[in-house]
Amino acid sequence: MAQSYVRLVELLGFEKRFFPSQHYVYMLLVKWSDQSEKLVYRRYPEVHTFHKTLKEMFPIEAGEIDAKDRIIPTLPAPKWLDNQKTTETRQVTLAEYFRSLLNLPPKISRCQIVRDFFKMRPEDETPPAPHPFYTVAVVVFAEITGPIMLESYRVIADYSKSSKYELSLKMGDMVDIVEKSPNGWWFCQCESRRGWVPASYLEPPDGADESDEPEPNYAGELYRTTKGYKAVEEDELTLEAGETIEVIHKLLDGWWVVRKGEDTGFYPSMFLCRTGERKEVDAEKDVVRRATPPPRRSTIRNAHSIHPKGQQRISQESYRRQSRRFLQQRGRLNSQSRNVTRSPLQERKTNRGVHSP
C-alpha cells in the first residue's frame, strides 16, 4: 500500500522559546494524505538545512547543472542572529516556499526526505515548559487573505490530565483548537499552555450542533480492530484484535458506531484501522495513540453545558433498527441482481433441461 504523503502545510505562526537558549520556532499544521493532521515545530535553520539536502538529492531540478531547469523554489539563508522582526517578516516567504514545494512533481514532493522532515517528533509532542520569568510569545501568522482563526470551544467540566502530554482545564475555560484528531483527543491551546484534551469535555460556544459531525452511513466502511476492547457500557461492543467490522457512524468524540453482523455498538476509533492498511511504527509512537480511549460524554460527572437542550444523540436501538433495515434491503437487491444477471449460456442450459425427456 502507498505511503502517506504531505498534501498541505499551513503556517500558523511562530513562538519564542528560551530553552536551551532563546530562539524562535514556526508552528506548522501538516495535513497528510490519510486525512490526519499534525502540529509540528521547526526552526528556520532546520528548514534551510532540509532545503539544501533536497537540492543535493535533485541537482537537475535544483538548477545545479543548468539554471533553466530549476523548479525547486529558492529559500534565503538564515541570518546569524534571528530576532522577532526577522522571524515575523520571513513568514510570507516560508509559507510560499511550502506551497511551491508541495506543488512539485510527486517524485520530489512525496519523497522520503519530505515525509521525514514533516513527521511529528518527540519534541513536537512535548513542547518545553514555560519559562519561569518570561512569557512565551505566540504570534499567529496573517497572510494577505486574512488571519488564521482557530476555533474556540468551552470546557464543560473540570479535567485533570493523566499524562504530561495532556492539559488540565477548569469548567468554563475557553480553548483554541489546533488539531482535531479523529480518535477523540484534540490538541488545544489555553493561553500559553498546550496539550491534548478529550473532545467530549468541549462544546462550541455558539450552538449545541456540531456542523463537522457526519451523518450515519449504514452502508458501512470496512475496518479492522487493532486492539481488543471489553464493553463497559451497555451500548458498547466487545471485540477482539483482528476482527473485521463495519463503521456506520464516525463521531467526533472518538467513539464510533460499528456493526458486527447485525449487532451495533460504540467502539474506540483509536483501536481501528481501515482494512488493508498497515499500522506504521511511527504511528504507534504518536502521542494520540495512547493506551486508554478518551472518556465518553455520558460518563462525565458534573458536566455543565451552556446549551440546555444539548445535541440529541441517536440511540443505539435506533442504530440497530436502521442498520437491520438497510441490511434487509441490501439482501433483497443482491438477490434480485443475481437473478437478473444470468448469462445467455445459463438460460440456454436451463431451457434445454426443461424440454429434455
Phi, psi and omega in degrees: 000142183296144179285153176292148179227162180282125179254340181200141174233121177253126177273111184275336183153199177220166186222139177266128181236162187235003181232135359286344174211170183295130178199175181238143175233146176268140178265118184241124174266110185261123179253124185259165182292341178272015179076003177279155179228132183230139176264121180234160181238131180222136173281153181298318177303327177296317180297318182291323176297318176300317180300316180294321178297320180296320178296322179293326182284330181234072185296325180294310181292342177273356179078016181289332181267313177218121186301330184288346180271359186291129173233343176289128184295157178276158178211121182299147178290150179290154177275162181297318180235121178265139173236178184296322181297313179298315180299320182290313182291339181282348186299318180298315179300316183292319179297319179292323178298315180295321178298313181295321180300314184283351175267000178288165177306149183306329182297338177259306187293339181246016182285169185298323181299316180293316180298317182294321183295324184265358177292149179291135179252165177304322181289340174286325180288329184234080178299153181298151178294152179301147178294140184294340183242331185250146178277134178290124182271125177241118182245122180276133183282131176237118177272183178299329182288350179121167183288153174279117183261118176278142178291140177254137179231157179255143179274128186266349180200157177299138177228126178255126183294148180248001176209165182292345181276347186264178184231125175278135184223159176249151178304133180096346176299148174252133180234152173261133183269117178269320182214132174256101178279138182295347180274006174096356175259119182253141178270119188238161173233128177235105188058241181262002182263146179224149177172178181271140181223141176296131180299335181294342179270002186238149176216147177290139185286339187259010178166152184279338182281134179259107186296336181281350182287120181284165175280157176300146177239094187287349172293331175079152173240135183285125177228163177238140178282127179266346179207140178288155179214133177260126184302137176255319177260160183296332184268015178255164178249143173262123181223154175263163177294141177091002179278146177262128181226176176244129175271124182248348176205119179263109182260149187291340181280003177089359177253106184265152176270122183239160180236131175233107188069239176256357180276142175233157178178168178282145178211141181296123181294338180292347178256022182232149169213154181299145178297135181095343178275146177250125179291123181281155180300319181297326179294328179294330181277350183298138184298330183282349176263073185263181186283334187246130177294159177293153179293150177275153182302323183292345182261357183279123179275148176058032176287136181230107179265146176275358177252099187306317183283325181070178179272128182285117179274147176285133180286157180293330177296321178293320176301313182297316182297312181293324180294315179296322178297318179294317181297321177296317179295319179295322178297319179294318180295320178296321179295317178295321181296320179296324181288324184283328189268024176291139184283158176304324179297318178297320180296318181296320179296321180293316180296319178296324180295325182289321185271351182287147181292000000 
